[in-house]
Amino acid sequence: MNAQHSPLAGRPPAASDPTPAELIAARPGLAMHAMDGLTFADVPLNAIADAVGTPTWVYAAPIMRARFRQLAAALAAAGLDASIHYAVKANDHLAVLDLFAREGAGADVVSEGELRRALHAGIPAARIVFSGVGKSAREMRLALAEGVGQINVESAEELAMLSAAAAAEGRTARVALRVNPDVDAATHAKITTGRAGDKFGIPHDQAVALYRHAAGLPGIRPVGLATHIGSQILTMAPYRAAFARLAALVAALREAGETVEVVDCGGGLGVAYRDEAEGSPAALAGAIAGALGSLRTRIAVEPGRWLVAPAGVLLASVVLVKAAGNTSFVVLDAAMNDLVRPAMYEAWHGIVPVSAAALAAEPGPADVVGPVCETGDTFARGRLLPPLARNARVAILDAGAYGAVMSSTYNARPLAAQVMIDGGRFAVIRERQDHAALWAGERVPAATG
Ligand SMILES: *Cc1c(COP(=O)(O)O)cnc(C)c1O
Protein backbone atom coordinates (compact mmCIF):
# COMPACT_ATOMS: atom_id res chain seq x y z
CA MET A 1 0.00 0.00 0.00
CA ASN A 2 1.35 3.42 -0.94
CA ALA A 3 1.02 5.66 2.08
CA GLN A 4 0.74 8.71 -0.20
CA HIS A 5 -2.59 7.40 -1.43
CA SER A 6 -3.93 6.42 1.94
CA PRO A 7 -6.70 8.65 3.30
CA LEU A 8 -4.85 8.36 6.59
CA ALA A 9 -1.48 9.32 5.09
CA GLY A 10 0.92 10.87 7.54
CA ARG A 11 -0.15 8.66 10.42
CA PRO A 12 2.67 6.89 12.25
CA PRO A 13 2.95 3.15 11.55
CA ALA A 14 0.45 0.89 13.25
CA ALA A 15 3.06 -0.64 15.54
CA SER A 16 3.11 2.59 17.57
CA ASP A 17 -0.67 2.64 17.97
CA PRO A 18 -1.98 1.86 21.45
CA THR A 19 -3.23 -1.73 21.65
CA PRO A 20 -6.92 -2.45 22.27
CA ALA A 21 -6.04 -3.44 25.84
CA GLU A 22 -4.25 -0.12 26.35
CA LEU A 23 -7.18 1.82 24.87
CA ILE A 24 -9.57 0.10 27.28
CA ALA A 25 -7.28 0.65 30.27
CA ALA A 26 -7.02 4.39 29.50
CA ARG A 27 -10.81 4.86 29.56
CA PRO A 28 -12.46 4.59 32.99
CA GLY A 29 -15.88 3.80 31.51
CA LEU A 30 -14.63 0.70 29.67
CA ALA A 31 -13.77 -2.67 31.21
CA MET A 32 -13.23 -6.17 29.79
CA HIS A 33 -14.90 -9.05 31.59
CA ALA A 34 -14.06 -12.69 30.87
CA MET A 35 -17.70 -13.70 30.49
CA ASP A 36 -19.59 -10.54 29.55
CA GLY A 37 -16.98 -9.07 27.25
CA LEU A 38 -16.55 -5.31 26.95
CA THR A 39 -18.68 -3.24 29.30
CA PHE A 40 -19.37 0.49 29.08
CA ALA A 41 -20.53 2.27 32.24
CA ASP A 42 -21.13 -1.22 33.73
CA VAL A 43 -23.38 -2.48 30.90
CA PRO A 44 -22.17 -5.29 28.60
CA LEU A 45 -22.12 -4.00 25.03
CA ASN A 46 -23.14 -7.51 23.91
CA ALA A 47 -26.43 -7.09 25.79
CA ILE A 48 -27.12 -3.89 23.87
CA ALA A 49 -26.18 -5.42 20.51
CA ASP A 50 -28.36 -8.48 21.25
CA ALA A 51 -31.35 -6.26 22.06
CA VAL A 52 -30.98 -3.42 19.57
CA GLY A 53 -28.71 -4.78 16.82
CA THR A 54 -25.84 -2.91 15.19
CA PRO A 55 -24.68 -0.37 14.23
CA THR A 56 -25.74 1.45 17.40
CA TRP A 57 -24.46 4.56 19.15
CA VAL A 58 -24.09 4.00 22.89
CA TYR A 59 -23.76 6.95 25.28
CA ALA A 60 -22.85 6.81 28.97
CA ALA A 61 -24.75 9.43 30.97
CA PRO A 62 -22.50 9.08 34.06
CA ILE A 63 -19.44 10.01 31.99
CA MET A 64 -21.14 13.11 30.56
CA ARG A 65 -22.22 14.21 34.03
CA ALA A 66 -18.80 13.59 35.56
CA ARG A 67 -17.08 15.59 32.85
CA PHE A 68 -19.51 18.52 33.17
CA ARG A 69 -18.91 18.61 36.93
CA GLN A 70 -15.14 18.38 36.47
CA LEU A 71 -15.17 21.38 34.13
CA ALA A 72 -17.50 23.41 36.37
CA ALA A 73 -15.30 22.65 39.38
CA ALA A 74 -12.14 23.70 37.51
CA LEU A 75 -13.68 27.05 36.49
CA ALA A 76 -14.88 27.70 40.04
CA ALA A 77 -11.51 26.70 41.52
CA ALA A 78 -9.84 29.29 39.28
CA GLY A 79 -12.05 31.95 40.89
CA LEU A 80 -14.06 32.60 37.74
CA ASP A 81 -17.72 33.62 37.61
CA ALA A 82 -18.26 31.27 34.68
CA SER A 83 -21.21 29.75 32.86
CA ILE A 84 -20.97 26.64 30.67
CA HIS A 85 -22.88 26.74 27.38
CA TYR A 86 -22.82 23.22 25.94
CA ALA A 87 -22.14 23.36 22.18
CA VAL A 88 -25.22 21.56 20.91
CA LYS A 89 -23.68 20.69 17.55
CA ALA A 90 -21.36 18.10 19.13
CA ASN A 91 -24.29 15.85 20.07
CA ASP A 92 -27.78 17.34 19.84
CA HIS A 93 -29.83 14.39 21.09
CA LEU A 94 -32.63 15.58 23.41
CA ALA A 95 -31.52 13.11 26.09
CA VAL A 96 -28.03 14.65 26.06
CA LEU A 97 -29.46 18.18 26.21
CA ASP A 98 -31.80 17.13 29.02
CA LEU A 99 -28.84 15.73 30.97
CA PHE A 100 -26.85 18.96 30.68
CA ALA A 101 -29.93 21.09 31.38
CA ARG A 102 -30.33 19.24 34.69
CA GLU A 103 -26.68 20.02 35.46
CA GLY A 104 -27.50 23.71 35.03
CA ALA A 105 -25.83 24.12 31.65
CA GLY A 106 -26.72 26.68 29.08
CA ALA A 107 -26.34 26.00 25.36
CA ASP A 108 -24.38 27.32 22.41
CA VAL A 109 -26.48 26.97 19.27
CA VAL A 110 -25.77 27.72 15.62
CA SER A 111 -29.13 27.30 13.87
CA GLU A 112 -32.89 27.57 14.34
CA GLY A 113 -32.99 23.78 14.68
CA GLU A 114 -30.44 23.76 17.49
CA LEU A 115 -32.19 26.67 19.20
CA ARG A 116 -35.50 24.81 19.06
CA ARG A 117 -33.87 21.60 20.33
CA ALA A 118 -32.26 23.41 23.26
CA LEU A 119 -35.53 25.13 24.21
CA HIS A 120 -37.45 21.87 23.78
CA ALA A 121 -34.99 20.16 26.15
CA GLY A 122 -35.75 22.80 28.79
CA ILE A 123 -32.61 24.93 28.56
CA PRO A 124 -33.75 28.46 29.51
CA ALA A 125 -33.46 30.98 26.66
CA ALA A 126 -31.52 33.32 28.92
CA ARG A 127 -28.75 30.70 29.12
CA ILE A 128 -28.52 30.23 25.36
CA VAL A 129 -25.80 31.76 23.21
CA PHE A 130 -26.57 32.01 19.49
CA SER A 131 -23.36 31.67 17.44
CA GLY A 132 -22.71 31.25 13.74
CA VAL A 133 -21.42 33.15 10.76
CA GLY A 134 -24.70 33.27 8.81
CA LYS A 135 -27.76 33.65 10.98
CA SER A 136 -30.77 34.41 8.81
CA ALA A 137 -33.18 37.25 9.59
CA ARG A 138 -35.75 34.60 10.47
CA GLU A 139 -33.35 33.00 12.97
CA MET A 140 -32.61 36.40 14.47
CA ARG A 141 -36.32 37.14 14.93
CA LEU A 142 -36.85 33.78 16.61
CA ALA A 143 -33.89 34.32 18.95
CA LEU A 144 -35.22 37.77 19.89
CA ALA A 145 -38.77 36.54 20.40
CA GLU A 146 -37.56 33.71 22.66
CA GLY A 147 -35.31 36.03 24.68
CA VAL A 148 -31.98 34.38 23.89
CA GLY A 149 -29.42 35.64 26.39
CA GLN A 150 -26.54 36.39 24.06
CA ILE A 151 -26.21 36.69 20.30
CA ASN A 152 -22.63 36.42 19.07
CA VAL A 153 -22.26 38.70 16.06
CA GLU A 154 -19.55 37.93 13.52
CA SER A 155 -19.59 40.91 11.13
CA ALA A 156 -20.69 44.52 10.64
CA GLU A 157 -23.20 43.25 8.08
CA GLU A 158 -24.73 40.87 10.59
CA LEU A 159 -24.87 43.63 13.20
CA ALA A 160 -26.90 45.81 10.80
CA MET A 161 -29.28 42.92 10.06
CA LEU A 162 -29.74 42.20 13.76
CA SER A 163 -30.36 45.85 14.56
CA ALA A 164 -33.06 46.02 11.89
CA ALA A 165 -34.69 42.80 13.14
CA ALA A 166 -34.61 43.94 16.78
CA ALA A 167 -35.95 47.40 15.99
CA ALA A 168 -38.81 45.90 13.93
CA GLU A 169 -39.73 43.55 16.77
CA GLY A 170 -39.33 46.19 19.46
CA ARG A 171 -36.69 44.09 21.23
CA THR A 172 -33.13 44.60 22.39
CA ALA A 173 -30.50 42.08 21.38
CA ARG A 174 -27.76 41.35 23.92
CA VAL A 175 -24.75 41.14 21.65
CA ALA A 176 -21.22 39.83 22.03
CA LEU A 177 -18.86 40.56 19.17
CA ARG A 178 -17.00 37.45 18.03
CA VAL A 179 -13.41 38.47 17.54
CA ASN A 180 -11.04 36.68 15.19
CA PRO A 181 -7.82 36.90 17.23
CA ASP A 182 -5.63 35.65 14.36
CA VAL A 183 -4.11 32.73 16.25
CA ASP A 184 -3.52 29.25 14.87
CA ALA A 185 -5.13 26.64 17.12
CA ALA A 186 -2.62 24.03 15.86
CA THR A 187 -5.36 21.55 15.09
CA HIS A 188 -6.72 20.07 11.83
CA ALA A 189 -7.07 22.73 9.11
CA LYS A 190 -10.79 22.01 8.72
CA ILE A 191 -11.48 22.83 12.38
CA THR A 192 -9.22 25.79 13.05
CA THR A 193 -11.36 28.93 13.07
CA GLY A 194 -9.38 31.80 14.55
CA ARG A 195 -6.82 32.71 11.88
CA ALA A 196 -7.03 35.83 9.76
CA GLY A 197 -8.54 34.52 6.51
CA ASP A 198 -10.87 32.03 8.24
CA LYS A 199 -14.52 32.95 7.68
CA PHE A 200 -15.21 33.48 11.39
CA GLY A 201 -15.36 36.62 13.49
CA ILE A 202 -14.41 40.27 13.30
CA PRO A 203 -10.72 41.12 12.76
CA HIS A 204 -9.44 42.06 16.23
CA ASP A 205 -8.16 45.44 15.04
CA GLN A 206 -11.72 46.42 14.03
CA ALA A 207 -13.46 45.16 17.16
CA VAL A 208 -13.29 48.33 19.29
CA ALA A 209 -14.70 50.53 16.53
CA LEU A 210 -17.50 48.08 15.76
CA TYR A 211 -18.39 47.69 19.46
CA ARG A 212 -18.71 51.47 19.81
CA HIS A 213 -20.77 51.58 16.62
CA ALA A 214 -22.99 48.78 17.99
CA ALA A 215 -23.64 50.73 21.18
CA GLY A 216 -25.28 53.45 19.09
CA LEU A 217 -27.48 51.15 17.00
CA PRO A 218 -31.21 50.74 17.67
CA GLY A 219 -32.13 47.41 19.26
CA ILE A 220 -28.53 46.49 20.09
CA ARG A 221 -26.91 46.29 23.50
CA PRO A 222 -23.28 45.21 23.32
CA VAL A 223 -22.53 43.16 26.43
CA GLY A 224 -19.18 41.62 25.66
CA LEU A 225 -16.67 39.90 23.44
CA ALA A 226 -16.47 36.30 22.24
CA THR A 227 -13.99 34.11 20.47
CA HIS A 228 -13.74 30.47 19.39
CA ILE A 229 -10.42 29.53 17.87
CA GLY A 230 -11.06 25.96 16.79
CA SER A 231 -11.68 22.42 17.93
CA GLN A 232 -9.65 19.49 19.34
CA ILE A 233 -7.14 21.88 20.95
CA LEU A 234 -4.66 20.08 23.21
CA THR A 235 -2.19 22.80 24.21
CA MET A 236 -2.81 26.04 26.05
CA ALA A 237 -0.57 28.35 24.00
CA PRO A 238 -3.20 29.18 21.34
CA TYR A 239 -5.79 29.80 24.05
CA ARG A 240 -3.43 32.06 25.99
CA ALA A 241 -2.66 34.07 22.86
CA ALA A 242 -6.36 34.49 22.03
CA PHE A 243 -7.38 35.40 25.59
CA ALA A 244 -4.56 37.96 25.80
CA ARG A 245 -5.95 39.64 22.68
CA LEU A 246 -9.45 39.68 24.23
CA ALA A 247 -8.10 41.13 27.48
CA ALA A 248 -6.42 43.96 25.58
CA LEU A 249 -9.68 44.68 23.77
CA VAL A 250 -11.66 44.74 27.04
CA ALA A 251 -9.18 47.26 28.44
CA ALA A 252 -9.39 49.40 25.30
CA LEU A 253 -13.20 49.33 25.33
CA ARG A 254 -13.37 50.33 28.99
CA GLU A 255 -10.89 53.09 28.34
CA ALA A 256 -13.27 54.32 25.66
CA GLY A 257 -16.11 54.32 28.18
CA GLU A 258 -17.86 51.14 27.03
CA THR A 259 -19.28 48.49 29.36
CA VAL A 260 -18.02 44.92 28.98
CA GLU A 261 -19.95 42.46 31.15
CA VAL A 262 -18.94 39.11 29.67
CA VAL A 263 -16.08 37.47 27.83
CA ASP A 264 -17.07 34.29 25.99
CA CYS A 265 -13.97 32.11 25.59
CA GLY A 266 -15.54 29.63 23.16
CA GLY A 267 -15.03 25.86 23.12
CA GLY A 268 -12.44 23.66 21.50
CA LEU A 269 -10.90 21.69 24.37
CA GLY A 270 -9.59 18.43 22.91
CA VAL A 271 -9.80 14.80 23.98
CA ALA A 272 -7.44 11.80 23.75
CA TYR A 273 -8.50 9.80 20.71
CA ARG A 274 -5.21 7.91 20.35
CA ASP A 275 -2.52 8.47 22.97
CA GLU A 276 -2.53 12.28 23.21
CA ALA A 277 -2.75 13.96 26.61
CA GLU A 278 -6.37 15.11 26.85
CA GLY A 279 -7.09 18.84 27.14
CA SER A 280 -7.21 19.76 30.80
CA PRO A 281 -10.13 21.77 32.27
CA ALA A 282 -7.85 23.02 35.05
CA ALA A 283 -5.28 24.24 32.52
CA LEU A 284 -8.00 25.94 30.46
CA ALA A 285 -9.47 27.58 33.57
CA GLY A 286 -5.96 28.71 34.50
CA ALA A 287 -5.39 30.20 31.05
CA ILE A 288 -8.70 32.09 31.27
CA ALA A 289 -8.02 33.32 34.81
CA GLY A 290 -4.46 34.30 33.91
CA ALA A 291 -5.47 36.49 30.99
CA LEU A 292 -8.92 37.71 31.99
CA GLY A 293 -9.43 37.09 35.72
CA SER A 294 -8.37 40.53 36.89
CA LEU A 295 -10.90 42.22 34.55
CA ARG A 296 -13.76 40.86 36.69
CA THR A 297 -16.12 40.17 33.82
CA ARG A 298 -18.43 37.19 33.74
CA ILE A 299 -16.87 34.35 31.74
CA ALA A 300 -18.70 32.06 29.33
CA VAL A 301 -17.33 28.86 27.80
CA GLU A 302 -18.81 26.77 24.97
CA PRO A 303 -17.40 23.24 25.19
CA GLY A 304 -18.80 20.50 23.00
CA ARG A 305 -16.38 17.70 22.17
CA TRP A 306 -14.67 17.55 25.56
CA LEU A 307 -17.95 16.93 27.38
CA VAL A 308 -19.28 14.16 25.20
CA ALA A 309 -16.69 12.50 22.91
CA PRO A 310 -15.39 9.89 25.41
CA ALA A 311 -18.97 9.28 26.61
CA GLY A 312 -19.97 7.53 23.38
CA VAL A 313 -19.02 4.47 21.34
CA LEU A 314 -20.28 3.23 17.99
CA LEU A 315 -21.06 -0.46 18.35
CA ALA A 316 -20.69 -2.41 15.09
CA SER A 317 -20.51 -5.99 13.79
CA VAL A 318 -18.17 -7.59 11.28
CA VAL A 319 -20.03 -8.39 8.03
CA LEU A 320 -17.11 -10.33 6.56
CA VAL A 321 -13.33 -10.39 6.46
CA LYS A 322 -11.71 -10.13 3.06
CA ALA A 323 -8.15 -11.44 2.73
CA ALA A 324 -5.77 -9.10 0.87
CA GLY A 325 -2.12 -10.22 0.74
CA ASN A 326 -0.51 -9.74 4.13
CA THR A 327 -3.33 -7.55 5.42
CA SER A 328 -7.09 -8.07 5.49
CA PHE A 329 -10.18 -5.92 5.14
CA VAL A 330 -12.52 -6.15 8.08
CA VAL A 331 -15.85 -4.94 6.66
CA LEU A 332 -18.18 -3.58 9.35
CA ASP A 333 -21.90 -2.90 9.24
CA ALA A 334 -21.10 0.69 10.31
CA ALA A 335 -19.84 3.08 7.65
CA MET A 336 -18.81 6.63 6.84
CA ASN A 337 -22.47 7.60 6.65
CA ASP A 338 -22.66 6.81 10.38
CA LEU A 339 -19.28 8.15 11.57
CA VAL A 340 -17.72 10.45 8.99
CA ARG A 341 -14.80 11.77 11.05
CA PRO A 342 -12.14 9.38 9.67
CA ALA A 343 -13.18 10.15 6.07
CA MET A 344 -13.61 13.89 6.65
CA TYR A 345 -10.80 14.81 9.05
CA GLU A 346 -8.40 11.82 8.84
CA ALA A 347 -9.52 11.24 12.42
CA TRP A 348 -8.08 8.33 14.42
CA HIS A 349 -10.57 6.36 16.50
CA GLY A 350 -9.72 3.43 18.74
CA ILE A 351 -11.36 0.17 17.64
CA VAL A 352 -11.61 -2.64 20.17
CA PRO A 353 -13.19 -6.10 20.08
CA VAL A 354 -16.18 -6.66 22.35
CA SER A 355 -15.26 -10.29 23.12
CA ALA A 356 -12.68 -11.06 25.83
CA ALA A 357 -11.38 -14.08 23.89
CA ALA A 358 -10.71 -11.88 20.83
CA LEU A 359 -8.80 -9.38 22.94
CA ALA A 360 -6.40 -12.12 24.11
CA ALA A 361 -5.59 -13.40 20.57
CA GLU A 362 -2.41 -12.53 18.65
CA PRO A 363 -3.00 -9.30 16.66
CA GLY A 364 -2.30 -8.71 12.97
CA PRO A 365 -2.70 -5.69 10.67
CA ALA A 366 -6.16 -5.03 9.28
CA ASP A 367 -7.92 -2.29 7.36
CA VAL A 368 -11.25 -1.62 9.03
CA VAL A 369 -13.79 -0.37 6.50
CA GLY A 370 -17.50 0.11 5.98
CA PRO A 371 -19.64 -1.19 3.11
CA VAL A 372 -20.23 2.20 1.43
CA CYS A 373 -19.08 2.58 -2.18
CA GLU A 374 -16.23 5.02 -1.46
CA THR A 375 -12.58 4.24 -0.76
CA GLY A 376 -12.79 6.95 1.90
CA ASP A 377 -15.17 4.69 3.81
CA THR A 378 -12.23 3.53 5.93
CA PHE A 379 -12.16 3.66 9.73
CA ALA A 380 -8.54 2.53 10.10
CA ARG A 381 -5.63 1.37 7.94
CA GLY A 382 -3.02 -1.16 8.99
CA ARG A 383 -4.49 -1.33 12.50
CA LEU A 384 -3.14 -4.12 14.70
CA LEU A 385 -6.20 -6.08 15.77
CA PRO A 386 -6.84 -9.62 16.95
CA PRO A 387 -8.45 -11.83 14.28
CA LEU A 388 -12.11 -10.86 13.95
CA ALA A 389 -14.55 -13.37 12.52
CA ARG A 390 -17.87 -12.75 10.81
CA ASN A 391 -20.44 -11.37 13.31
CA ALA A 392 -17.74 -10.42 15.82
CA ARG A 393 -18.54 -7.12 17.45
CA VAL A 394 -16.32 -4.10 17.83
CA ALA A 395 -16.64 -0.76 19.59
CA ILE A 396 -15.37 2.34 17.83
CA LEU A 397 -14.33 4.56 20.71
CA ASP A 398 -14.77 8.25 21.55
CA ALA A 399 -17.70 8.61 19.16
CA GLY A 400 -19.94 10.69 21.43
CA ALA A 401 -19.09 14.00 19.70
CA TYR A 402 -19.50 14.81 16.01
CA GLY A 403 -20.73 11.26 15.48
CA ALA A 404 -24.48 10.71 15.10
CA VAL A 405 -25.00 14.43 14.43
CA MET A 406 -22.93 14.17 11.24
CA SER A 407 -24.61 10.97 10.00
CA SER A 408 -26.32 10.80 6.64
CA THR A 409 -28.35 8.16 4.86
CA TYR A 410 -25.87 7.91 1.96
CA ASN A 411 -26.23 4.58 0.13
CA ALA A 412 -29.82 4.56 1.49
CA ARG A 413 -28.51 3.34 4.84
CA PRO A 414 -30.99 4.09 7.65
CA LEU A 415 -29.75 6.14 10.61
CA ALA A 416 -28.37 3.89 13.34
CA ALA A 417 -30.12 3.38 16.67
CA GLN A 418 -29.00 5.33 19.75
CA VAL A 419 -28.88 4.04 23.31
CA MET A 420 -28.13 5.76 26.60
CA ILE A 421 -26.75 4.01 29.66
CA ASP A 422 -27.51 5.36 33.12
CA GLY A 423 -27.46 3.72 36.55
CA GLY A 424 -26.24 0.43 35.10
CA ARG A 425 -29.20 0.12 32.68
CA PHE A 426 -29.68 1.11 29.10
CA ALA A 427 -32.57 2.68 27.20
CA VAL A 428 -33.12 3.13 23.48
CA ILE A 429 -33.19 6.88 22.92
CA ARG A 430 -33.70 6.68 19.18
CA GLU A 431 -35.06 3.72 17.26
CA ARG A 432 -33.11 2.49 14.29
CA GLN A 433 -34.56 4.35 11.31
CA ASP A 434 -37.12 2.40 9.31
CA HIS A 435 -36.40 1.90 5.61
CA ALA A 436 -39.70 3.51 4.63
CA ALA A 437 -38.59 6.63 6.52
CA LEU A 438 -35.79 6.98 3.97
CA TRP A 439 -38.26 8.08 1.31
CA ALA A 440 -40.96 9.59 3.50
CA GLY A 441 -41.60 13.08 2.19
CA GLU A 442 -40.50 12.26 -1.36
CA ARG A 443 -43.06 12.80 -4.12
CA VAL A 444 -42.95 11.37 -7.63
CA PRO A 445 -44.65 13.84 -10.01
CA ALA A 446 -47.37 12.43 -12.23
CA ALA A 447 -45.95 11.33 -15.60
CA THR A 448 -46.70 13.92 -18.27
CA GLY A 449 -45.26 12.13 -21.33
C1 LIG B 1 -18.13 24.17 17.39
C2 LIG B 1 -18.19 25.31 18.30
C3 LIG B 1 -17.99 25.12 19.68
C4 LIG B 1 -17.67 23.78 20.29
O1 LIG B 1 -16.43 23.28 19.86
P1 LIG B 1 -15.82 21.99 20.55
O2 LIG B 1 -14.52 21.80 19.87
O3 LIG B 1 -16.75 20.86 20.28
O4 LIG B 1 -15.67 22.27 22.00
C5 LIG B 1 -18.12 26.21 20.51
N1 LIG B 1 -18.39 27.45 20.01
C6 LIG B 1 -18.58 27.66 18.70
C7 LIG B 1 -18.89 29.02 18.23
C8 LIG B 1 -18.48 26.61 17.80
O5 LIG B 1 -18.64 26.83 16.49
The ligand as an SDF file (V2000), in Angstrom:
LIG
                    3D

 15 15  0  0  0  0  0  0  0  0999 V2000
  -18.1330   24.1690   17.3910 C   0  0  0  0  0  0  0  0  0  0  0  0
  -18.1890   25.3090   18.3050 C   0  0  0  0  0  0  0  0  0  0  0  0
  -17.9940   25.1150   19.6800 C   0  0  0  0  0  0  0  0  0  0  0  0
  -17.6690   23.7780   20.2930 C   0  0  0  0  0  0  0  0  0  0  0  0
  -16.4330   23.2800   19.8600 O   0  0  0  0  0  0  0  0  0  0  0  0
  -15.8220   21.9870   20.5500 P   0  0  0  0  0  0  0  0  0  0  0  0
  -14.5210   21.8030   19.8740 O   0  0  0  0  0  0  0  0  0  0  0  0
  -16.7480   20.8650   20.2810 O   0  0  0  0  0  0  0  0  0  0  0  0
  -15.6740   22.2730   21.9950 O   0  0  0  0  0  0  0  0  0  0  0  0
  -18.1190   26.2100   20.5070 C   0  0  0  0  0  0  0  0  0  0  0  0
  -18.3930   27.4480   20.0070 N   0  0  0  0  0  0  0  0  0  0  0  0
  -18.5790   27.6610   18.6970 C   0  0  0  0  0  0  0  0  0  0  0  0
  -18.8880   29.0250   18.2260 C   0  0  0  0  0  0  0  0  0  0  0  0
  -18.4820   26.6070   17.7970 C   0  0  0  0  0  0  0  0  0  0  0  0
  -18.6380   26.8270   16.4940 O   0  0  0  0  0  0  0  0  0  0  0  0
  1  2  1  0
  2  3  1  0
  2 14  2  0
  3  4  1  0
  3 10  2  0
  4  5  1  0
  5  6  1  0
  6  7  2  0
  6  8  1  0
  6  9  1  0
 10 11  1  0
 11 12  2  0
 12 13  1  0
 12 14  1  0
 14 15  1  0
M  END
$$$$
